[in-house]
Amino acid sequence: MAVPQPVLSDLRDMAISPIEKEYNNNGAKRAIELIEEASRIAERQAVHCCQRCGVELEHDEFVRSQKAFQRPFCNYCFDEVFLERRNFETKVELQKKIRAKDGTWVQSHGERLICEALDAEDIRYRYDERFRILDGYAIRPDFYLPEFDVYIEYWGMDTADYKIGMLKKQQLYQQQGKRLISLYPSDKSQLRQVLLDKLAKYR
């Protein structure tokens, strides 16, 4: 039976708490060791199947794919997914053909305006980096502002598939309680002011 994470968190707190008796600290440490070992044993005994082809996985296949993709793949499908991801990354990089004043290469004029607005305000940002914000999902926000712990997405397309993806991504942010600023092509004429107005509530 899996032990709820809050229980483990409480035990870890107890193990290092200076107000607990030493025997309580030691007991908590021992309980953590036993729980973690039991979890490892249960994991090795669990049956996992490849998400793509359905074949039953060896333990090392499961561990490898979980570490890389947070999803179960056999070694054959792992290689296929790895190649697909690498090709996608290359395609994304090739689409960055517009250069902002600070030297950042972006994919659209809207993103360029965002870069330049942030740079003008001396706000540090990370552009198009992958973040894991939900188990099983890795996303690439357009911008991340580490000083504010804020994500910015520029929703620049109007196709049906794009809108479906947009709604799913917005849902992921919301589920994890992430701070998200959404900007749209209609904001371009006054994008800097719109961005700063939305950012103001997080300052």
N, C-alpha and C positions, 0 to 999 in steps of 0.2 A: 504493500500500500504506500502510495506517495505521501510524503510529509509536506504539509502546506508550507510555502515559503515564509509566511509570517512567523511560524514556529521556529524555523531555523534562524531567522533574523533575531528573534528574542533570545535564543540560546547563544548566538554569537555576541550579542550585547552583554549577556550575563557572564560569558567567559572572560570578558576584559573589563568588566565593571569594577572600579576601585571600591565601591561601597558594599560589594558582596564579600562574604567570607571566602577564604581561600579554597575550602572544600567545595563551595558552590561553583567557583570559577573552574576548578578542575573537573567537577562533575559535568558541567556544561560542555567543556572541551571534549570530554570522553563521549558524551552523548552525540555531539556533532560528528566525531570520527565514526561512530557506529552507524549513524544515519547515512552519512556519505558513502560508507563502504556498502551498506545495504542497498543504496541507490545504484551504485556501480554494478553490484551483482544482479539486481533486477534488470538493469539496462542491458547487460550482456545476455540475459536469458530472454529478453523481449524479442518478438518477431517483428521485423520491419520489412516493408516491401518498397521497391523502387517506385517513385511517383510517376515515372514515364512508362516503364515497361511491365511493372508489376512483379518482377522477379524478387524472390526472397533475398535479403541482403545478409552478407557476412557482417560481423560486428565492426570490423575495421572499415568496411565500405560505408556503413552508417555513420561512424564517427567522422570519417573524412568529408562526406557530403554535408553533414550538419555543420561542420566547422567552416566549410567554404560557402555554402549556399543556404544553410538553415533549412534544408529540405532533403529528404532521403533519395539518393540515386545510387544505382549500381555503378561499378567502375566504368563500364561502357558508356552509360548515359551521362555519367559525370564528365567524361571527356567531350561528349557532344554538347552538353550545356556550357562547359568551359569555352569551347570554340564559339558557340553562339554569343556568349557574353562578350568575348574578346572582339568579335566582329562588330557587335553593337557599339562597344566602346570606341572602336576605330571610326565607325560611321558618325557617331556623335562628334568626335574630335574634328572630322573633316567638314562638319557643318558649321564650325566656328570660323566664319569668314569676315566678321566685322570687328574692328579693333576700337576699344574705348580709349580715352585720352591717357589713362594710366597704364596702357599696354595690354589690358586683358582682352583676349579674343572671345567673342560671344556669338550667339546664333541669330540675334535679331536686333533691330534698331531700338525696340523697347528695352531690351536687356542692356544695350549700350547706354541709354538714358539713365537706367537705374545705377549702373556702375559709376557714371559721372556724377550723379546726384550724391551717392554715398561718398565718393572721393572728395567732392567739394565740401562735404560736411565733416571730413576727416573721420569717417566711420569705417572701421575695419570690416572686411567681408571675405567670405569664401565663396567662390563661384563654382557651381556644378560639381560639387563633391558628394560622394555617396555617404549616406547616413543610415544606420539601422535604427529605426524608431519603433518597430513592431516586430514581434517574433515571427520569423518566416518572411519578412519583407525588408528589402533594402531600397531606399528611394534616393533620387538625386534632386534635391531642391535646387532651384535656380540660384538662390543666394541664402547664405546663413550668416547672421551677425552675432559673433561670439560674445560681444560686450552686452548684448541685450537678450541673448538666447532666443532670437527671433528668426523665423524662416520667411523668405519672400519668394513668391511664385508669380511669374508673369505669364498669364494665360493668353497666349497670342494667337491661337487658332480657333476656327469656328466649325470644324467638321464634327459629325456625330460621334465618331470613334474617339476623337480628342476630348470631347465633352464628357464622355463616359469615363475616360481615364482621369480627367480633371476631378470629377465628382468622387471617384474612388480615392484619389490621392488626398482630397480635402477631408474625406471621412477618416483616413488614417491619421492625419494630423489631429483631428478632433478627438478621436478615440484615445490618443495618447496625451491629450491636454497640451499640445504644442502651440506656441504662439505663431500664428500665420498671418502674414500680410499678403492679400491677393491684389494684383494689379492687372489692368486690362488695356487693350489697344485704345479704348475710349478715353483712357487717362493720359495718353501720350502728350497732348497739348499742354498739360500742366502737371506732368508726372512728378517732378521734383516736389511740388507742394503737396500733392496727394500723398506721396510716400512719407513725407515728413509729418503730415497731419496724422497719418495712421500709426507712425512710429512713436509719436509723442506720448501715447498712453502707456508705452512700455519704458519710457525714460525714468 
